[in-house]
Amino acid sequence: MFLKAYIGLYEIDQLLILLNIQHIDIIYELLLDLLKIILLLISIAYFTLAERKIMAATQRRLGPNVVGLFGLLQPLADGLKLLSKELLIPTAANTRIFLFAPVLILILSLIS
């Protein structure tokens, strides 16, 4: 018996209704936007690496070359270091304001 691997548009619509997914195009657009943001962040990290290497060359010193081949994993190491840093909250500070202030500044700068 030969199995035919063809699904028509009607079957896809019925499957989406069964899974209760009416707005698959919105989900698709959100995934594409997320992919664009991730690629943008990765490119910024490698532009920063290139800038650090150029600054090191102008100062006649070695740039970031410890992690990976020619330092290509340096942005990944920098990101992991940033994520693993310990959050220190001063004892005399108002905790809510101390944690909410950077979020507020980011939101206000994105709005303007």
Backbone as CSV, one residue per row, in Angstrom:
resi,resn,N_x,N_y,N_z,CA_x,CA_y,CA_z,C_x,C_y,C_z
1,MET,0.837,-1.181,0.000,0.000,0.000,0.000,0.883,1.246,0.000
2,PHE,0.572,2.141,-0.854,1.377,3.354,-0.993,0.705,4.494,-0.245
3,LEU,1.454,5.134,0.677,0.909,6.228,1.480,1.135,7.547,0.760
4,LYS,0.090,8.264,0.552,0.192,9.536,-0.140,0.341,10.651,0.896
5,ALA,1.386,11.484,0.770,1.676,12.541,1.742,1.204,13.882,1.217
6,TYR,-0.068,14.002,0.905,-0.615,15.248,0.390,-1.752,15.704,1.309
7,ILE,-1.661,16.935,1.723,-2.733,17.507,2.526,-3.251,18.724,1.777
8,GLY,-4.535,18.764,1.541,-5.138,19.881,0.826,-5.388,21.061,1.755
9,LEU,-5.794,22.171,1.171,-6.069,23.373,1.961,-7.230,23.152,2.915
10,TYR,-8.225,22.374,2.492,-9.362,22.111,3.362,-8.925,21.357,4.606
11,GLU,-8.048,20.377,4.426,-7.563,19.608,5.572,-6.735,20.475,6.522
12,ILE,-5.956,21.396,5.958,-5.167,22.299,6.802,-6.082,23.207,7.605
13,ASP,-7.133,23.732,6.949,-8.088,24.567,7.664,-8.777,23.792,8.779
14,GLN,-9.152,22.555,8.487,-9.799,21.735,9.512,-8.854,21.443,10.668
15,LEU,-7.572,21.229,10.365,-6.583,20.987,11.409,-6.396,22.223,12.280
16,LEU,-6.341,23.404,11.659,-6.199,24.643,12.423,-7.414,24.897,13.305
17,ILE,-8.603,24.580,12.792,-9.809,24.727,13.610,-9.784,23.739,14.758
18,LEU,-9.331,22.532,14.496,-9.240,21.519,15.547,-8.253,21.930,16.631
19,LEU,-7.141,22.516,16.235,-6.142,22.972,17.201,-6.464,24.343,17.776
20,ASN,-7.563,24.937,17.339,-8.017,26.246,17.812,-6.995,27.336,17.501
21,ILE,-6.446,27.281,16.311,-5.499,28.292,15.854,-6.151,29.017,14.679
22,GLN,-6.786,30.142,14.964,-7.435,30.882,13.896,-6.505,31.910,13.267
23,HIS,-5.521,32.366,13.996,-4.676,33.458,13.533,-3.235,32.983,13.351
24,ILE,-3.051,32.013,12.481,-1.718,31.464,12.251,-0.809,32.499,11.612
25,ASP,-1.362,33.441,10.846,-0.529,34.459,10.220,0.063,35.404,11.255
26,ILE,-0.660,35.669,12.332,-0.128,36.517,13.406,1.020,35.802,14.119
27,ILE,0.847,34.514,14.374,1.913,33.732,15.020,3.143,33.683,14.123
28,TYR,2.925,33.506,12.828,4.026,33.483,11.863,4.771,34.813,11.855
29,GLU,4.041,35.923,11.854,4.667,37.250,11.868,5.438,37.476,13.160
30,LEU,4.897,37.036,14.287,5.607,37.189,15.560,6.902,36.384,15.585
31,LEU,6.864,35.176,15.031,8.083,34.369,14.968,9.121,35.004,14.053
32,LEU,8.672,35.579,12.942,9.609,36.272,12.050,10.216,37.496,12.731
33,ASP,9.407,38.239,13.465,9.919,39.404,14.191,10.917,38.989,15.256
34,LEU,10.628,37.889,15.955,11.561,37.382,16.960,12.879,36.964,16.322
35,LEU,12.817,36.327,15.173,14.028,35.937,14.461,14.839,37.158,14.035
36,LYS,14.144,38.210,13.569,14.844,39.434,13.175,15.547,40.082,14.363
37,ILE,14.881,40.096,15.516,15.480,40.688,16.715,16.705,39.894,17.144
38,ILE,16.618,38.575,17.113,17.759,37.740,17.510,18.930,37.955,16.564
39,LEU,18.668,37.994,15.262,19.749,38.227,14.296,20.358,39.616,14.465
40,LEU,19.538,40.610,14.787,20.046,41.955,15.030,20.954,41.984,16.258
41,LEU,20.555,41.308,17.327,21.389,41.278,18.531,22.713,40.561,18.284
42,ILE,22.672,39.485,17.517,23.910,38.764,17.202,24.826,39.634,16.349
43,SER,24.256,40.351,15.375,25.098,41.203,14.535,25.697,42.350,15.342
44,ILE,24.946,42.910,16.269,25.492,43.966,17.129,26.643,43.432,17.965
45,ALA,26.508,42.213,18.468,27.581,41.625,19.265,28.856,41.472,18.434
46,TYR,28.719,41.055,17.186,29.916,40.875,16.366,30.467,42.199,15.834
47,PHE,29.629,43.212,15.666,30.151,44.546,15.346,30.954,45.097,16.515
48,THR,30.498,44.801,17.740,31.253,45.213,18.924,32.595,44.497,18.969
49,LEU,32.612,43.226,18.617,33.875,42.482,18.569,34.815,43.091,17.536
50,ALA,34.283,43.443,16.363,35.117,44.062,15.334,35.661,45.405,15.808
51,GLU,34.837,46.174,16.496,35.300,47.464,17.021,36.421,47.260,18.038
52,ARG,36.266,46.276,18.908,37.310,46.018,19.898,38.610,45.571,19.238
53,LYS,38.510,44.774,18.185,39.724,44.336,17.476,40.401,45.502,16.755
54,ILE,39.608,46.399,16.169,40.183,47.564,15.485,40.862,48.487,16.492
55,MET,40.218,48.712,17.638,40.841,49.557,18.668,42.127,48.930,19.190
56,ALA,42.147,47.604,19.319,43.355,46.935,19.765,44.465,47.063,18.731
57,ALA,44.123,46.983,17.455,45.132,47.098,16.404,45.713,48.506,16.346
58,THR,44.870,49.529,16.566,45.388,50.898,16.531,46.284,51.186,17.734
59,GLN,46.091,50.445,18.820,46.926,50.637,20.004,48.076,49.635,20.062
60,ARG,48.228,48.865,18.994,49.297,47.862,18.878,49.306,46.872,20.038
61,ARG,48.155,46.301,20.276,48.045,45.249,21.289,47.109,44.174,20.752
62,LEU,47.103,43.044,21.434,46.210,41.964,21.030,44.787,42.317,21.436
63,GLY,43.869,42.012,20.608,42.461,42.241,20.942,41.892,41.023,21.650
64,PRO,40.589,40.918,21.700,39.974,39.736,22.304,40.217,38.512,21.420
65,ASN,41.147,37.658,21.860,41.475,36.485,21.052,41.572,35.217,21.888
66,VAL,41.041,35.244,23.088,41.200,34.111,23.991,40.135,33.048,23.744
67,VAL,38.892,33.458,23.528,37.785,32.522,23.444,37.529,32.155,21.988
68,GLY,37.724,30.904,21.651,37.452,30.439,20.291,38.555,30.811,19.317
69,LEU,38.342,30.441,18.070,39.280,30.721,17.000,39.229,32.208,16.669
70,PHE,40.344,32.888,16.816,40.475,34.332,16.571,39.521,35.168,17.429
71,GLY,39.063,34.619,18.540,38.177,35.355,19.430,36.742,35.441,18.953
72,LEU,36.323,34.548,18.055,34.973,34.623,17.496,33.880,34.253,18.487
73,LEU,34.234,33.587,19.575,33.235,33.249,20.590,33.211,34.261,21.736
74,GLN,33.969,35.338,21.608,34.028,36.358,22.651,32.665,36.996,22.929
75,PRO,31.848,37.350,21.910,30.524,37.903,22.225,29.645,36.948,23.025
76,LEU,29.738,35.649,22.734,28.983,34.667,23.496,29.469,34.618,24.941
77,ALA,30.773,34.662,25.137,31.324,34.659,26.493,30.927,35.926,27.249
78,ASP,30.917,37.061,26.559,30.491,38.311,27.196,29.026,38.249,27.610
79,GLY,28.177,37.676,26.757,26.757,37.541,27.092,26.530,36.613,28.260
80,LEU,27.251,35.490,28.294,27.117,34.571,29.427,27.606,35.209,30.723
81,LYS,28.665,35.991,30.643,29.163,36.686,31.824,28.130,37.689,32.328
82,LEU,27.484,38.396,31.404,26.471,39.363,31.782,25.281,38.682,32.451
83,LEU,24.859,37.539,31.912,23.724,36.831,32.487,24.042,36.182,33.828
84,SER,25.301,35.846,34.059,25.655,35.154,35.300,26.045,36.095,36.426
85,LYS,26.023,37.394,36.168,26.390,38.336,37.225,25.344,38.328,38.325
86,GLU,25.809,38.524,39.529,24.929,38.524,40.683,24.264,39.888,40.837
87,LEU,22.979,39.883,41.128,22.243,41.119,41.339,22.449,41.573,42.779
88,LEU,23.066,42.712,42.959,23.297,43.259,44.290,22.356,44.427,44.520
89,ILE,21.577,44.343,45.582,20.656,45.412,45.942,21.153,46.024,47.240
90,PRO,21.423,47.330,47.247,21.884,47.973,48.485,20.841,47.838,49.591
91,THR,21.310,47.668,50.795,20.389,47.458,51.915,19.595,48.714,52.246
92,ALA,20.151,49.886,52.030,19.452,51.127,52.367,18.537,51.604,51.238
93,ALA,18.522,50.912,50.113,17.730,51.356,48.954,16.324,50.786,49.018
94,ASN,15.398,51.517,48.418,14.048,51.014,48.234,14.102,49.984,47.111
95,THR,13.797,48.738,47.403,13.990,47.643,46.455,13.132,47.811,45.199
96,ARG,11.881,48.208,45.368,10.998,48.348,44.205,11.504,49.428,43.255
97,ILE,11.875,50.563,43.789,12.372,51.656,42.946,13.705,51.273,42.315
98,PHE,14.563,50.600,43.079,15.878,50.193,42.577,15.744,49.248,41.384
99,LEU,14.766,48.347,41.424,14.591,47.388,40.336,13.742,47.945,39.192
100,PHE,12.808,48.856,39.492,11.893,49.355,38.474,12.466,50.533,37.688
101,ALA,13.406,51.269,38.235,13.934,52.467,37.576,14.572,52.158,36.216
102,PRO,15.422,51.154,36.066,15.980,50.879,34.730,14.908,50.479,33.706
103,VAL,13.899,49.747,34.157,12.816,49.351,33.258,12.047,50.589,32.802
104,LEU,11.789,51.502,33.725,11.077,52.733,33.396,11.875,53.583,32.408
105,ILE,13.169,53.697,32.613,14.019,54.475,31.712,14.024,53.852,30.310
106,LEU,14.096,52.528,30.241,14.074,51.862,28.943,12.749,52.089,28.225
107,ILE,11.650,51.949,28.939,10.347,52.159,28.336,10.191,53.590,27.847
108,LEU,10.577,54.555,28.662,10.452,55.953,28.272,11.338,56.305,27.082
109,SER,12.532,55.716,27.036,13.422,56.006,25.891,12.905,55.358,24.607
110,LEU,12.242,54.199,24.710,11.682,53.571,23.520,10.441,54.301,23.032
111,ILE,9.684,54.874,23.954,8.479,55.608,23.564,8.814,56.893,22.828
112,SER,9.863,57.594,23.296,10.168,58.907,22.713,10.764,58.824,21.326
